[in-house]
Amino acid sequence: MSRSRSFTADEQATWAPMAAVMELLPRRIDAQLLRDDDLTHFDYFAMAVLTRADDHALRMSELAVLTNATRPRLSHVIARLEKRGYVARTKAADDGRGTEVRLTHEGRRKAIAATPGHVANVRDVVLDALAPEQREQLREIAYLLLERLDPEGQVAGLRRGDFDGR
């Protein structure tokens, strides 16, 4: 039995609002971070990943994987953050060919300062709209989708249990 080339009514009723959320949510998250902290969500995400790393430092290649960024995009963002004093790049100590990115003291301060507004925005836009059981359902749905999108669980914070017990 072959599947139709068009969505069924049920599939369309599921996909259309999901597609709208995927378009609208990033704008809303970026708008708050830009307005309040002069950071994009990706800037904040990269800095947040670095805050969780040992010594607040990672090789560029590892940070690219954890943030799901292309190396050119990450290089551009890191250069911008470096100009602002939030990160510092150095040659990797273990081989000299790679580059290590370290979150500076000022970068840690900026990430910490941006967190309350970001959390409040995410709560307002997403979490507070859902009952506790709906948040659990959304979490399970997200993990099911991530198993297809990121089967190796490489993107930071996307593996089951990454935030359990925190």
C-alpha positions in Angstrom: 0.0 0.0 0.0 1.5 3.3 -1.0 1.0 6.5 0.9 -0.6 9.5 -0.7 1.6 12.3 -1.9 -0.5 14.8 0.1 -1.1 15.0 3.8 -4.2 13.4 5.2 -6.6 15.8 7.0 -5.2 14.5 10.3 -1.6 14.9 9.3 -2.3 18.4 8.0 -4.1 19.3 11.2 -1.0 18.1 13.2 1.7 19.5 10.9 0.3 23.0 10.2 0.4 24.3 13.8 3.8 22.6 14.4 5.2 24.4 11.3 3.8 27.7 12.6 5.4 27.1 16.0 8.7 26.4 14.3 8.5 29.7 12.5 7.2 31.9 15.4 9.0 30.5 18.4 12.6 31.3 17.3 11.6 34.9 16.5 10.0 35.3 19.9 13.1 33.9 21.7 15.5 36.0 19.7 13.5 39.2 20.2 13.6 39.0 24.0 17.3 38.1 24.1 18.2 40.8 21.6 16.1 43.4 23.4 17.2 42.6 26.9 20.8 41.3 26.5 21.9 42.1 22.9 22.4 38.4 22.2 20.7 36.1 19.7 19.4 32.8 20.9 22.3 31.1 19.2 24.8 33.4 21.0 23.1 32.5 24.3 23.0 28.8 23.4 26.7 28.7 22.5 27.6 30.5 25.7 25.3 28.2 27.8 27.0 25.2 26.3 30.4 26.6 27.3 29.2 27.3 30.8 28.6 23.6 31.3 31.9 22.5 29.8 35.0 21.6 31.9 36.9 24.9 32.5 34.2 26.6 30.4 36.2 25.6 27.2 35.7 23.4 24.2 37.3 22.8 20.8 35.5 24.7 18.1 34.7 21.4 16.4 33.1 20.0 19.5 31.1 23.2 20.1 29.9 23.1 16.5 28.5 19.6 17.1 27.0 20.5 20.4 25.3 23.5 19.0 24.4 21.9 15.6 26.2 24.8 13.8 28.2 24.7 10.7 31.8 25.7 11.3 31.5 28.9 9.2 28.4 30.0 11.2 30.0 29.1 14.5 33.2 31.0 13.5 31.2 34.1 12.7 29.3 33.9 16.0 32.5 33.2 18.0 34.3 36.1 16.3 31.4 38.4 17.3 31.4 37.2 20.9 35.2 37.5 21.0 35.0 41.2 20.0 32.6 41.7 22.8 34.9 40.0 25.3 32.6 37.1 26.0 34.9 34.3 24.7 38.6 33.9 23.9 40.0 31.7 21.2 43.4 29.9 21.5 45.2 27.1 19.7 44.2 23.8 21.1 46.8 22.7 23.7 46.8 19.0 22.6 47.7 19.4 18.9 48.0 23.1 17.9 45.9 22.6 14.8 42.6 23.0 16.4 41.1 26.0 18.1 39.7 26.1 21.6 37.0 28.5 22.7 36.9 29.6 26.3 34.1 31.5 27.9 35.6 34.5 29.7 34.7 35.8 33.1 32.7 38.5 31.4 31.0 35.9 29.2 30.0 33.9 32.2 28.6 37.0 33.8 26.7 37.9 30.6 25.2 34.4 30.2 24.2 34.3 33.9 22.6 37.8 33.6 20.7 36.8 30.5 19.3 33.6 32.0 16.4 35.0 34.1 14.9 36.9 31.2 15.3 34.0 28.9 13.7 31.6 31.4 10.8 34.0 32.0 10.3 34.3 28.2 10.3 30.5 27.7 8.0 30.1 30.6 5.6 32.7 29.2 5.6 31.5 25.6 5.8 27.7 26.2 5.9 26.2 29.6 3.1 28.2 31.4 0.8 27.4 28.5 0.9 23.7 29.4 -0.3 21.7 32.3 2.4 19.5 34.0 1.2 16.4 32.2 1.3 18.3 28.9 4.9 19.3 29.5 5.7 15.7 30.1 3.9 14.8 26.8 5.8 17.5 24.9 9.1 16.3 26.4 8.3 12.8 25.2 7.2 14.0 21.8 10.4 16.1 21.5 12.6 13.1 22.4 10.8 10.9 19.9 11.5 13.5 17.1 15.0 14.0 18.3 15.7 10.2 18.0 15.1 10.7 14.2 16.7 14.1 13.9 19.8 13.5 16.1 20.0 9.8 16.6 23.5 10.0 18.1 22.2 12.6 20.6 25.1 15.0 19.8 23.4 18.3 20.2 23.8 19.7 23.8 21.1 18.9 26.2 19.1 16.7 23.8 19.8 13.3 25.3 17.2 11.8 27.6 18.3 12.5 31.2 20.6 15.4 30.4 18.7 17.6 32.8 17.3 15.1 35.2 18.1 15.8 38.8 19.4 19.3 38.1 
